[in-house]
Amino acid sequence: MTDLSHGFGDHAEIARLIGLYVDGARAGDSGPMRQVFSEEATICGFLGPDKFAGPIEMLFAFVDGAGPSPDITASIRSIQCLDGIASAVVEAHHWGGHDFEDILSFVRFGAEWKIVAKAFRLAA
């Protein structure tokens, strides 16, 4: 069942926010990313055997410390929207020599979407 009450505007806005997230990774600059994540957002996943989990500031520090990844490519595998919440599956290749798969969770605060959680893994 598809709810078209919000049209495809929510999907387009979520895709735009994912683009800003990827732009920050490509530039090695968390600035664009900070626009799309809620202040309360969290991150959780594994870099190899090492757990990487906590407040989203960990991601920003990682991005700023890693430097640019100009060859990064990303694709959105899916976006699912419900009334005021959404999720997206994103693949990113060549990010600091690694390939990642993310599940991003979104919440709409008024008219503005924000990422509230990032779960990730290294792609096989």
PyRosetta script that sets phi, psi and omega in degrees:
from pyrosetta import init, pose_from_sequence

init()
pose = pose_from_sequence("MTDLSHGFGDHAEIARLIGLYVDGARAGDSGPMRQVFSEEATICGFLGPDKFAGPIEMLFAFVDGAGPSPDITASIRSIQCLDGIASAVVEAHHWGGHDFEDILSFVRFGAEWKIVAKAFRLAA")
pose.set_psi(1, 130.7)
pose.set_omega(1, -177.5)
pose.set_phi(2, -111.6)
pose.set_psi(2, 128.6)
pose.set_omega(2, 177.2)
pose.set_phi(3, -97.0)
pose.set_psi(3, 113.1)
pose.set_omega(3, -179.0)
pose.set_phi(4, -102.8)
pose.set_psi(4, 17.2)
pose.set_omega(4, -177.0)
pose.set_phi(5, -63.3)
pose.set_psi(5, -27.0)
pose.set_omega(5, 177.2)
pose.set_phi(6, -104.8)
pose.set_psi(6, 6.1)
pose.set_omega(6, -177.7)
pose.set_phi(7, 62.0)
pose.set_psi(7, -153.3)
pose.set_omega(7, 179.4)
pose.set_phi(8, -101.3)
pose.set_psi(8, 8.5)
pose.set_omega(8, 179.6)
pose.set_phi(9, -60.5)
pose.set_psi(9, -39.7)
pose.set_omega(9, 178.8)
pose.set_phi(10, -63.4)
pose.set_psi(10, -42.7)
pose.set_omega(10, 178.4)
pose.set_phi(11, -61.6)
pose.set_psi(11, -44.1)
pose.set_omega(11, -179.7)
pose.set_phi(12, -64.1)
pose.set_psi(12, -40.6)
pose.set_omega(12, 179.7)
pose.set_phi(13, -67.0)
pose.set_psi(13, -41.3)
pose.set_omega(13, 177.6)
pose.set_phi(14, -63.7)
pose.set_psi(14, -41.8)
pose.set_omega(14, 177.0)
pose.set_phi(15, -61.9)
pose.set_psi(15, -38.6)
pose.set_omega(15, 178.3)
pose.set_phi(16, -63.9)
pose.set_psi(16, -42.8)
pose.set_omega(16, 178.9)
pose.set_phi(17, -64.7)
pose.set_psi(17, -38.9)
pose.set_omega(17, 176.0)
pose.set_phi(18, -61.9)
pose.set_psi(18, -38.1)
pose.set_omega(18, 176.5)
pose.set_phi(19, -60.2)
pose.set_psi(19, -40.8)
pose.set_omega(19, 177.2)
pose.set_phi(20, -65.4)
pose.set_psi(20, -39.7)
pose.set_omega(20, 176.8)
pose.set_phi(21, -59.2)
pose.set_psi(21, -47.9)
pose.set_omega(21, 179.5)
pose.set_phi(22, -66.9)
pose.set_psi(22, -38.5)
pose.set_omega(22, 177.5)
pose.set_phi(23, -58.0)
pose.set_psi(23, -41.0)
pose.set_omega(23, 177.5)
pose.set_phi(24, -63.7)
pose.set_psi(24, -41.7)
pose.set_omega(24, 177.5)
pose.set_phi(25, -63.1)
pose.set_psi(25, -43.7)
pose.set_omega(25, -179.1)
pose.set_phi(26, -61.4)
pose.set_psi(26, -42.5)
pose.set_omega(26, -177.1)
pose.set_phi(27, -81.2)
pose.set_psi(27, -14.7)
pose.set_omega(27, -174.0)
pose.set_phi(28, 68.6)
pose.set_psi(28, 33.7)
pose.set_omega(28, -174.8)
pose.set_phi(29, -135.5)
pose.set_psi(29, 116.2)
pose.set_omega(29, -177.7)
pose.set_phi(30, -72.8)
pose.set_psi(30, -8.9)
pose.set_omega(30, -177.8)
pose.set_phi(31, -50.4)
pose.set_psi(31, -55.2)
pose.set_omega(31, 178.5)
pose.set_phi(32, -60.3)
pose.set_psi(32, -34.3)
pose.set_omega(32, -179.7)
pose.set_phi(33, -66.8)
pose.set_psi(33, -37.7)
pose.set_omega(33, -176.9)
pose.set_phi(34, -59.9)
pose.set_psi(34, -26.2)
pose.set_omega(34, 179.1)
pose.set_phi(35, -69.0)
pose.set_psi(35, -27.0)
pose.set_omega(35, -170.2)
pose.set_phi(36, -104.2)
pose.set_psi(36, -13.0)
pose.set_omega(36, -179.8)
pose.set_phi(37, -99.4)
pose.set_psi(37, 140.3)
pose.set_omega(37, 170.9)
pose.set_phi(38, -66.8)
pose.set_psi(38, 148.7)
pose.set_omega(38, 177.2)
pose.set_phi(39, -59.3)
pose.set_psi(39, -27.4)
pose.set_omega(39, -178.5)
pose.set_phi(40, -89.5)
pose.set_psi(40, 2.6)
pose.set_omega(40, -174.4)
pose.set_phi(41, -61.3)
pose.set_psi(41, 154.8)
pose.set_omega(41, 178.1)
pose.set_phi(42, -127.6)
pose.set_psi(42, 163.9)
pose.set_omega(42, 176.2)
pose.set_phi(43, -132.0)
pose.set_psi(43, 144.4)
pose.set_omega(43, 176.8)
pose.set_phi(44, -155.5)
pose.set_psi(44, 130.2)
pose.set_omega(44, 177.1)
pose.set_phi(45, 177.9)
pose.set_psi(45, -166.2)
pose.set_omega(45, -179.1)
pose.set_phi(46, -129.9)
pose.set_psi(46, 133.2)
pose.set_omega(46, 169.0)
pose.set_phi(47, -102.8)
pose.set_psi(47, 96.4)
pose.set_omega(47, -169.9)
pose.set_phi(48, 64.5)
pose.set_psi(48, -130.6)
pose.set_omega(48, -179.7)
pose.set_phi(49, -84.0)
pose.set_psi(49, -6.0)
pose.set_omega(49, -173.2)
pose.set_phi(50, -92.4)
pose.set_psi(50, 124.4)
pose.set_omega(50, 176.4)
pose.set_phi(51, -70.0)
pose.set_psi(51, 137.8)
pose.set_omega(51, 178.3)
pose.set_phi(52, -128.2)
pose.set_psi(52, 97.8)
pose.set_omega(52, -171.6)
pose.set_phi(53, -146.9)
pose.set_psi(53, 142.0)
pose.set_omega(53, 176.5)
pose.set_phi(54, 151.9)
pose.set_psi(54, -154.7)
pose.set_omega(54, 179.3)
pose.set_phi(55, -67.1)
pose.set_psi(55, 154.5)
pose.set_omega(55, -175.4)
pose.set_phi(56, -62.2)
pose.set_psi(56, -19.8)
pose.set_omega(56, 175.5)
pose.set_phi(57, -55.4)
pose.set_psi(57, -27.3)
pose.set_omega(57, 176.9)
pose.set_phi(58, -61.3)
pose.set_psi(58, -41.8)
pose.set_omega(58, 177.9)
pose.set_phi(59, -64.0)
pose.set_psi(59, -45.3)
pose.set_omega(59, -178.5)
pose.set_phi(60, -60.7)
pose.set_psi(60, -42.7)
pose.set_omega(60, 178.2)
pose.set_phi(61, -64.2)
pose.set_psi(61, -40.1)
pose.set_omega(61, 178.4)
pose.set_phi(62, -61.9)
pose.set_psi(62, -47.5)
pose.set_omega(62, -177.9)
pose.set_phi(63, -63.3)
pose.set_psi(63, -47.9)
pose.set_omega(63, -178.7)
pose.set_phi(64, -64.2)
pose.set_psi(64, -34.5)
pose.set_omega(64, -179.6)
pose.set_phi(65, -79.2)
pose.set_psi(65, -27.9)
pose.set_omega(65, -176.3)
pose.set_phi(66, -78.0)
pose.set_psi(66, -25.2)
pose.set_omega(66, -177.4)
pose.set_phi(67, 80.6)
pose.set_psi(67, -178.6)
pose.set_omega(67, -175.2)
pose.set_phi(68, -63.2)
pose.set_psi(68, 149.2)
pose.set_omega(68, 170.5)
pose.set_phi(69, -127.2)
pose.set_psi(69, 74.9)
pose.set_omega(69, -171.4)
pose.set_phi(70, -64.1)
pose.set_psi(70, -19.1)
pose.set_omega(70, -178.1)
pose.set_phi(71, -92.7)
pose.set_psi(71, 4.4)
pose.set_omega(71, -177.9)
pose.set_phi(72, -61.3)
pose.set_psi(72, 137.0)
pose.set_omega(72, 171.3)
pose.set_phi(73, -126.0)
pose.set_psi(73, 148.8)
pose.set_omega(73, -178.8)
pose.set_phi(74, -142.1)
pose.set_psi(74, 152.0)
pose.set_omega(74, 174.9)
pose.set_phi(75, -141.6)
pose.set_psi(75, 148.4)
pose.set_omega(75, 177.0)
pose.set_phi(76, -96.4)
pose.set_psi(76, 115.9)
pose.set_omega(76, 179.3)
pose.set_phi(77, -79.8)
pose.set_psi(77, -33.9)
pose.set_omega(77, 179.1)
pose.set_phi(78, -162.4)
pose.set_psi(78, 154.0)
pose.set_omega(78, 169.7)
pose.set_phi(79, -134.1)
pose.set_psi(79, 127.2)
pose.set_omega(79, 177.0)
pose.set_phi(80, -118.8)
pose.set_psi(80, 124.9)
pose.set_omega(80, 178.8)
pose.set_phi(81, -119.0)
pose.set_psi(81, 133.7)
pose.set_omega(81, 167.9)
pose.set_phi(82, -119.0)
pose.set_psi(82, 179.9)
pose.set_omega(82, -176.8)
pose.set_phi(83, -66.4)
pose.set_psi(83, 97.8)
pose.set_omega(83, 175.4)
pose.set_phi(84, 90.2)
pose.set_psi(84, -5.3)
pose.set_omega(84, 175.0)
pose.set_phi(85, -133.1)
pose.set_psi(85, 155.0)
pose.set_omega(85, -179.0)
pose.set_phi(86, -157.4)
pose.set_psi(86, 163.1)
pose.set_omega(86, 172.4)
pose.set_phi(87, -140.1)
pose.set_psi(87, 153.9)
pose.set_omega(87, 177.7)
pose.set_phi(88, -140.2)
pose.set_psi(88, 142.3)
pose.set_omega(88, 173.2)
pose.set_phi(89, -106.5)
pose.set_psi(89, 125.1)
pose.set_omega(89, -175.1)
pose.set_phi(90, -127.8)
pose.set_psi(90, 136.0)
pose.set_omega(90, 172.6)
pose.set_phi(91, -107.9)
pose.set_psi(91, 134.0)
pose.set_omega(91, 176.0)
pose.set_phi(92, -127.0)
pose.set_psi(92, 127.1)
pose.set_omega(92, -178.6)
pose.set_phi(93, -113.6)
pose.set_psi(93, 144.4)
pose.set_omega(93, 176.4)
pose.set_phi(94, 66.6)
pose.set_psi(94, 36.2)
pose.set_omega(94, 175.7)
pose.set_phi(95, -93.4)
pose.set_psi(95, 102.6)
pose.set_omega(95, -179.0)
pose.set_phi(96, 59.6)
pose.set_psi(96, 33.1)
pose.set_omega(96, 179.9)
pose.set_phi(97, 83.5)
pose.set_psi(97, 7.2)
pose.set_omega(97, -178.4)
pose.set_phi(98, -125.9)
pose.set_psi(98, 160.5)
pose.set_omega(98, 171.3)
pose.set_phi(99, -113.1)
pose.set_psi(99, 135.2)
pose.set_omega(99, -176.7)
pose.set_phi(100, -124.3)
pose.set_psi(100, 152.7)
pose.set_omega(100, 168.1)
pose.set_phi(101, -122.8)
pose.set_psi(101, 127.9)
pose.set_omega(101, -177.7)
pose.set_phi(102, -118.5)
pose.set_psi(102, 147.7)
pose.set_omega(102, 162.3)
pose.set_phi(103, -117.1)
pose.set_psi(103, 117.0)
pose.set_omega(103, -179.4)
pose.set_phi(104, -105.5)
pose.set_psi(104, 130.5)
pose.set_omega(104, 177.5)
pose.set_phi(105, -105.6)
pose.set_psi(105, 134.5)
pose.set_omega(105, -176.3)
pose.set_phi(106, -120.7)
pose.set_psi(106, 150.3)
pose.set_omega(106, 170.0)
pose.set_phi(107, -132.9)
pose.set_psi(107, 139.9)
pose.set_omega(107, 176.8)
pose.set_phi(108, -93.2)
pose.set_psi(108, 120.3)
pose.set_omega(108, 176.5)
pose.set_phi(109, -102.5)
pose.set_psi(109, 101.5)
pose.set_omega(109, -173.4)
pose.set_phi(110, 66.5)
pose.set_psi(110, -118.1)
pose.set_omega(110, 179.0)
pose.set_phi(111, -98.7)
pose.set_psi(111, 0.8)
pose.set_omega(111, -171.9)
pose.set_phi(112, -111.8)
pose.set_psi(112, 126.9)
pose.set_omega(112, 175.3)
pose.set_phi(113, -85.9)
pose.set_psi(113, 142.6)
pose.set_omega(113, 174.4)
pose.set_phi(114, -139.0)
pose.set_psi(114, 147.7)
pose.set_omega(114, 172.3)
pose.set_phi(115, -78.8)
pose.set_psi(115, 128.8)
pose.set_omega(115, -179.8)
pose.set_phi(116, -109.3)
pose.set_psi(116, -15.0)
pose.set_omega(116, 178.6)
pose.set_phi(117, -157.6)
pose.set_psi(117, 143.0)
pose.set_omega(117, 175.2)
pose.set_phi(118, -127.1)
pose.set_psi(118, 116.0)
pose.set_omega(118, 171.3)
pose.set_phi(119, -107.8)
pose.set_psi(119, 137.1)
pose.set_omega(119, -174.9)
pose.set_phi(120, -146.6)
pose.set_psi(120, 165.8)
pose.set_omega(120, 172.2)
pose.set_phi(121, -151.6)
pose.set_psi(121, 157.3)
pose.set_omega(121, 170.3)
pose.set_phi(122, -72.6)
pose.set_psi(122, 134.8)
pose.set_omega(122, 179.3)
pose.set_phi(123, -74.1)
pose.set_psi(123, 144.1)
pose.set_omega(123, -179.7)
pose.set_phi(124, -75.1)
pose.dump_pdb("model.pdb")
